[in-house]
């Protein structure tokens, strides 16, 4: 607060929080800080670190195109702004047009680029991954569910290996323990609501929606049964592609607004427009409903569902956060 003068143009909330984070990291003398960009990369408030230990680009999909540019190549160009001269970069699977941009920028800045293969699932809750240096196999517990976590964990391991090569003392035991303790609230998180199983997932862009549907389709409980979707989305999201990824004939859709008061500048999507769009994309939906809030939507979804039917709450991290703050679910 002391650094912001009243006569100056105010920094954004994210810029203020980011500045506070850097100050806190310095005060606590952290060994390593893992810093995730807020939007894009090149012009992001987090991108003030001139010599990161390693940079990571996990995935790129069409999100925030209003600010970053209309194409995946445009978005990739902004994401690649976190690359720094000579600094190693770990890259996950990218669409071809995005990968071309990232590789070109890495070559220009002489950044060693690493693209690890996804880990393999060796048992329920366990995975194994080859190191990038000598292809040694590391076996570790993987509490997070879904095929995408095999990719994510491989990227994390590659980043850790690069730190090890720089002299950081990170034991295999520490890595295994770290993986075992990994938690990600609101990401493929199982809970219960009024004796019904409920799956929570932020899934606020196309890529995340595709990952969510892939996981849902892998569940025995689904087995070609309809899914009950309780959804809310912000107005600036790619509603068409998200619905196309998620909705299937026979599914039921319960639409809710996102409480936007704490989020200045964001508006919840028009629910009637969402309902019309969902019907145009999937006219075989067995039901479409609009509800004034999350509580009534969950009441409606559970009132006609059996205890074996799958109910998924998704479409926005803020909506999932709203559910978790309500304190009405029990984590499993």
N, C-alpha and C positions, 0 to 999 in steps of 0.2 A: 504493500500500500504506500509505503514511504517513497518508493521509486516512481510512482505514477503521479505526475503533477496535474493539478486540477485544470490548468489552462491548456494542456496537451490533449490531442485526440486520444480517446480511451482505447487501450488495447482490448482485444476480444477476450472473452472468458477463457478460451482455450490457451491463448498466448499467456495470460496471467498465470494459469495453472501450470503451464509448461515452465515458465520462468521460476515459479516457486519450487517445482520439482528439481530443476538443476541446482538451485540454491540448497535444497534439502540434501541432495546427493553429495554435494561438496561438504556440507556441515557434518554429515554422517561418515564421510570419507569411505564411501562404498568402494569395494574392489572392482565390481563390474555392474553397470546399469544396463538393463534391457529396456530400450526406448522404442516404443511403437509410434509411427507417424499418425497424425490425426487425419489428414486429408492429402492425398497425393504424395509428396515427398520433397520435390524441388523447392517449393516455396513454403513448406510446412514449418511451423514454429519450432519443431523438434530438430530441424536440419541445420543447427548451428554448430554441431560437433564437426570440426575439420579433420580429425584423425580418429575415426571409429576403429575399434579392434577388428570388427567384421560387420558386413552389411548383409541383410537377408531380404529377398523378395520371395514371398511364399506363393502368391498367386495373383492373377490380374483378371478382373472381370469388369463388365460395364457398370460402374458405379461412380457417382459424383461426376458424371460426364458433363453436367451443366457448368462445372468449374474447370474440369481437367481436359475437356475436349471430347468430341463426339465419337471417336473411334478408339479401338483397343490400342492402336499404335500411339495415339495422342496420350492416352492414360499411361501407357508404359513409359513414355518419354518423361512424364512427370514423376512416376515412381522411380525411374532410374536416376533421378536427381539426388538420391541418397548415396550413390556411388562416389567414392573419393579416390584420387590418384594413388594407384598401387595397393589399394585396400581390397582384400579378398571379398568376394561376394558369393553367397550361397543362393541358388535359384531353384525354385520348385517348378513343377510342370506348368508351362505357360502356353496360351494360344500362339500359333506360329507367328502372326504379325507382331505380337507383343514380345516374343522371345527374340525376334530379329532386332528390334530396337534396343533391348537390354544388352544383348551380346555386342552390338555395335558400339554402345556407350562404354561397356567394359573394356573392349579392345582399344578404344580411343584413350581411355584413362589408364591403360595397362593394369587392369584389375584382374588378378587370378579368379577364374570363374569355376564354381563347383556345382554340379547338378546331380546330387546323390539319387540313387534308385530308392523307391519306397521300401520300407521294411517289409518283412514277411511275417504273417501270423503263424505262430507255431503251436499255439494252444489258446484256449479261451483266456483273454486277458494277458497274453504273453506274445512278444514279438522278438525278431532278431534282425539285425541290420549289419551290413558290411561297412567297415571304416573306409574312408576315401583314400587313405594313404597306402595301406597294405592289404585291404580286403579282409581284415580280421573280423570274425563274427562276434557281435556283442548281443547277448540275450538279456531282455529286460521286461519287467511288468509294464503293461499299458492299460491303465484304468479307463482311459477315454475310449468311447465306442465309435464305430464307424470306420470305413476304409480310409477316409481322408486322414485319420490320425496316424496311419502307417507312413504316409508321406510327411506329415508334420513332424513326427518324431525323428524321422531320418534327417530332415533339415536341421532340427535342433542338435542332433548328434554331430552332424557335419560342422556346425558352428563351434561346438565345444572342441572338436578335434583341431580346428584351426587355432583356437585359443591355446590348446596344449602345445601345438607347434611353435607358438610364440613364447613358450616358457611358463605358461600358467599350469600350476600343479592341480590337476583335476583328475582324481582317481576314477577307475571304472566303478568302484563301489559307490562313490558319490553320485555318479551318473545314474546307476541303477536305483539308488535310494531316491534320487530326485524324480525319476520317472514314476516310481511307485507312489509318490506323494502328490503327483500332479492332479489338480482339480480345476475344472472349468465350468463354473456355475452358468446355467443358461445355454450351454452347448451340449446337445444330445443328453440332457439331464432328465433322469426319471424321477418322478415324484407321484404322490397320490392326491386326489381331491375327491372327498366324499365317497371313498371306497372304490374309486375308479383310477386306473393307471393313467398317468398324464405324462406326455413327453414334451419337454420344453426345449426350444431351440430358437436362437435369434433370427437366423435365416432371413436377412434383410436385403440380400442381393441375389442375382441369378445363380451364381456359382454355389453359394451356400444353400439355396433352395434345391439345386440338383443333388448336392451331397446329402441333404436331409431326405429327399425322396429315395435316393439309393439306399440309405440306411433303413427307412421305413419298409421298403420292398424286401429287405433281407430278414425281416422279423417273422418268426413263425406265426405270431398272433395275427398278422395281416393276411397272409395266404389268400390273396385275391379278395379279401373282405374290404368293404368301403372304409375310408378313413374319415374321421370327424376333425375338420380343421377349424380352430378358433384363431382368427387372424386380425391383425391391425397393421397398417403400413403408413409411413409418412408419404406426403404427396409427391416428393421428389424421387421416389424409387421407381424402378422399372417393373411396374405392376404386371404388364403383359407377360414378360418372360418368367417372372416369379410364379404366376398362376399356371403358365404352361408347363413349368417344371413340376409343380406339385399336384395339380388336380387331375383326377381320373374319373371315368364314368362310375356313378353310384356314390361317390363321395358326398359328404355334407359340409357346407361352409357356413360358419358363424362369424360375421364381421363385426368388429368393434372399433371405436375411435381410440387413438392413443392420447393419453393425458399430456397435453403439450405445454401446460403452464410453466414448468421449470425449464423449458427448452426454447428460448427466444429465437425467433426467426424460422422455426419449424412448424409446419401445419400438418395435421392428420389428413389423410386422403378422404375424399368424399365417398361415403359408404355406398350410396346408391349407384354411383358411377363404378365402384369396384364390383358391386353385385351384377350390374349389367355386363361389365367386361368379363367376369367369371363365366356368366351364362353364354356369352358369345364364343368364348374359348372352349368351354366344356358344357354343352347343352344337356348332357346326360347326367349332370349333378342331380342327386336325389332331393337336395334341399339347399336353399340359400336363405339365410336369415340375417337381419340387421338388428344389432342390440345397442342400447345406450352406453353400456359399460361392460367391462370384463366379467364382473360377477354374474350378471344376468345371462351372458353368453355361455359361461361355464355351466350355469344351472340348466340352460336349455340343452346343451350338448350332452350332459350326463343324464337328463331326465328320460331320454328315449334310447339311451345306449345301454347295452349289457355290460357287465363287468369285464368281459373279454374284448369289447370293442376298443379300438385305439383312438385316443383323443390327443391331438397335437396342438400346442399353443406356439405360434410362430409369427414371423413377419416383421418383428422389430425387437431389438435389444431392450429398448425402453419399455415395451409392453411386457416382456419377460421380467424385466426388473420390477415393474409395477406389481406383477403377480408375486414375486419373491418378497417384496416389501409388505404385501398384504398379510404374509405370515400364515396363510391358510393351507399351504401345501406341506406335505411331509416328504423330505428327501429320502431316496432309497439308494 
